[in-house]
């Protein structure tokens, strides 16, 4: 097996395929189908269809797909069977993918991030782990994941309803050896900015800007988190079990934008207790209507692992955040 050596780590709430996704076995081979008009069934519901490329895999009519059902209840259909290596437990996979709800709403996709995404195979939700494990490099597969193999009764507030079946279009590009297989090259913020993956090119001029970070009179908390309030909110504050609806932008220390809601279709909903520690702490003391700058040291963010090709090892990351609303359990 000819493996590439890379570091990989899920993007937590920013990339929804990641920390919880299973399917295995053969299936028919077929062509890609057209995208229909869709009507999202959950409110508030964040769909990315307005930014989704027309030349990326489309949802089509799911009932027309001749799925094969595995023993676990997973359903798979191979548009194209690969000819390369098969994934192996303990290794990573490089994927292009799109996640759909059953009404065609795009809730997550690699195609608007301009590059494939790396995942540890065992870090995917059960249905994606099973489904991708049965592929070969070069393969293109549709995977329909029942709730028991996906996000179950919890869902993800604003993205995936509780008890939802989710459908992925997946292309397996390569098998990737995990971090620690050999020393990893040091990647800096300057390297990432030069690579062209930063999202500054289409970032709105009226959205919060990076500016001169040294000019902000941050307050430092006991954990080392730094916060600066542009505007203190007057509404309620979130509890740890609540979901938060936010507008946000994430910057590296040189101003490279690695993630933002401002180039999507609207505000984004996250489960507060599923965010990285620095964001959970920083947003946990905001009130609705507040606008805050949060500087997160590496140990409260993505740590030594970073995110391959996007966030360097032990990097400080900076968020501009507006807390739009708080959604308590039972109100979603």
N, C-alpha and C positions, 0 to 999 in steps of 0.2 A: 504494500500500500504506500503510495507516494503522498505523504502528509505535509501540509504547511503548518508551521509553528506560529501560533498567535495567542495572545491573551484574550479571553472572552469573559463577559459578565453581563447579566441582564440589565436593562435600563430601568428596572422597577416600574413605577406607574407610567412612565413616559412611553414605554413600549409594551403593549398589553399582551402580546403573544407570550411574553417571557416567563413570569414566575409561576404560572400554572397553566399548561396546555395539554392525546394518544391515538393509533390505527395501523394495521399491518396486514399484508396479504396482497394477492394479485387482484387486478381489475381490468375492465375493458379499456381500450385506447380510443380516444375521440378528439374532436375539434373543440376549440373554445367557443362559447356561445355569447350572444349579445346581452347587454345590460338593459333591464326593464326600468320603467318608472317605479319608484319605491315610496312607501309611506311609513316612516318610522313610527313605531307603536309605543314608545316609551318617552315620557316627558319629565324632566329635561333629558334630551338624548343628543349626544354629540356624534354626528356623522361627518365623514371626511370626503363625501362624494363630490363636493364642489371643487376639490383640489386634485381629485384622482385622475391620473392620465388615461386618455382614451385608448392608448396602445398597451396598457397593462391588462392582466387577466380580469375579465368582467364576471358579474354574478350570473346573468342569464336567467333561465327558467330552471330552478333546482329540481323540479319534479321530472324534468326530461333526462336527468343524469342517471345512467345505469350503474348505480353503486353496487359494490360488493360489501356485504356486511360481515365483520369479523366476529369472533366468539365473544368479545367484550361489548358488542353493540355499536362499535365504530363503523362508519361507512366511508369507503374510499373509491375513487375512480381515477385511473391513470390516463391523462391526456397523452402522455409520452413516457415510456419506460426508459430509464437511464441505462447507460452502458459502463459507468464507472464503479468506484468502490461503494460499499454499503456502510452506513454509520456504525460505530462501535461504542458500546457503553463506556463512559469516561472521557470520550472525545467531544469536540464541538462540531457544529455544523454551520455553514454559511448559507443563508437562505434569502431568496426574494419571496415575499409572501403578502397576502392580503386577507384580513379577517372580515367576514360579513355576518350580519344578523340574517335571519331567515327572510326578512323583507328587502334585502339588498343593501341595507345601511352598512357602509364601510366604517368599522370602528377602529381599525389599526391597519397600517400598511407600511412596507419598506419603500414603496415606489415614490412616496413624496419626500423621502429623506435622501434621495439621490444615490443610494448605495445599498448593497445587501447588508443583512444584519447577522452578527455572530451570536450563537447561543450554545451553552452547554446542553447537550442532549438531555441529561437527567434533570435539568432545571425547567424544562417545558411542562405544561400541564399534561396530564396522563394521555389524553387523546392525541395531542400533537407528538408526544414522545413515541407512542406506538405507531402513528401514521408515518412519521419521518423515518423511523427505524426500518420500515419496510421498503424504503426507496433506495435507488442507486443514484450516484452523482450524474447529473444531466437530466434526471427525471422531473416531470411536472405532474402534480397530483392535486386532486380536489379531495378534501377531508371534511366530512360532516361529523361533528363531535356532539354527542348527547350531553346533557347537563352533568350526569354522573362522572363523565370523563373530562369535563371542562371546568366551569366556575361554579357548578352546583347551585345551591340555593342562595349563595352570597351574591353572585354576580359582581359587577364593578359599577359603582354608582355613576350614572350619566353615560355609560358606555355599553355595558352588557347587563340586560335585565336578569333578575333572579330566575333560576331554572331554565335558562335559555339554551337552545341548540345553537351552536356557532359553526360556521363553514369557512374553511381556509382554502385558498388557492396557493400552492407552494411549489417553488422550484428549488431543488437541491443543487447548489453550485459546487461545493467542495466539502471535504472532511478536514477538520482543523484540530491539531493537537492542542491540548490544554496548556495553560500557563504552567511553568515549572518543568516542562519537557526539556527545555534548554533556556539559557539566559535570554530574557527579552530585551530588545533594543529600547533605549530610553527615548520616549516621545515627549516633546515639549509643547507648550501652547503655541509657540511660533511654528513648529512643524505642522500642527493641525491647521492653523490659519493658512499656511502655505499650501496645504493639500487640497483646498477648495471645498471642504465639506461644511464649512461654517454657513449659517443661514442668513448672513448679513445682506446678501444680494437682493432679496425680495422683502426685507424687513421694512415695515411702514415707518415713514419719517415722523408720524404723529404718535407712535408707540414709545414707551419708556426707553431712553437711550442709555448707553454705558457711561458716557461722560468721563470725568476725571475721578477715579475711585479714591484717590488720596484726599480729595476735597470734602468727603463726607465725614461728619462727626459721629462716627459709629459709637454705640453703646455695646460693651462686651459683657456677655453673660458668664456665669460660672463655668459653663462647658467650653468656652472659647468662641462661641458663636457671636457674630457681630451684626447688629441691627441698626437701621436708621429709618425713622418714620417720616416720610414725606407728608403724610396726612393720617391723623389718628381717626379711626372709625368710630361711629356712634351707635352701631347695632350690637347684636349679641356676639359672644365669642364662642368658638367651637369647643366641644368636648372631644376627647381622644377617639371615641367611637363614631363621631360624626363624619359626614362627607363635607368637603369644602368645594365651592364653585369659585374658580379663580381665573384671572387673566395674569399671565406671567411670561417672563423671558429669562432664560439661563445663559449667563456669559462665562467664558474663561477670563482670566485676569488681564488678557490683552484685548478684550472686547469681542472675541469670537463668539457668535451666537450658536449654541449647540442645541437649544430647544426653545420653542416659543408657542404660545397660543395665538399670537397676533397674525400669523399667516394661515390659521385654520378657520373653521366656519363659526367660531364663537368661543365663549368661555369653556373651560375644561373642568370636569369634576374628578376629584381624587378622594380616596379614603384617607383621612388624616393619619391614622395609625399605620398606614402602609407606605408612607413616604420615607425617604432617607431621614436619618435622625435630625440633621440640621434644619430641613424644611418642616418636619413635624414640630420641632421646638419653635422655630421662627413664626410659623403660622398659628401655633397654638395660643399665642398671646396677642393675636390681632383681633379686632372687632370688625364686623361687616362695614364696608365702606372705606376701610383703611388701605393705605398704599405704603408699602414697606420695601426697603432694600435690605437683603439678607446676604451676608458674606459668610460662607460655610467652609471651615477648614477641612482638609482632606479626611481627617478621622471621623468627621460627622457627615461625610458625603460618600464618595465611592472608594475611599481608602487606597491601599497599595495597588489594588487591581485596576482601578480606573475603569474606563470603557474603551475598548480597543478602537483606535482611530478617531476618538471623539473627546475623551476626557483623560488627560495624563495621570499617571500614578501619583497618588497623594496630592492631587491638585486642589487648590482653593477654587470654589465656584461661587458665582454671585448671581442672585436672583432679584429681579424687580417683580413684585407681586402686588396685585390688587385683590382683596377678598370681597367677592361679589355677594356671596350668600353662604349660609350654612344649612345643611340638610341632615336632620336628625334621623336615626333609625326609625323606620315605620312611616316616614314621610316621603320615601323615594318613589 
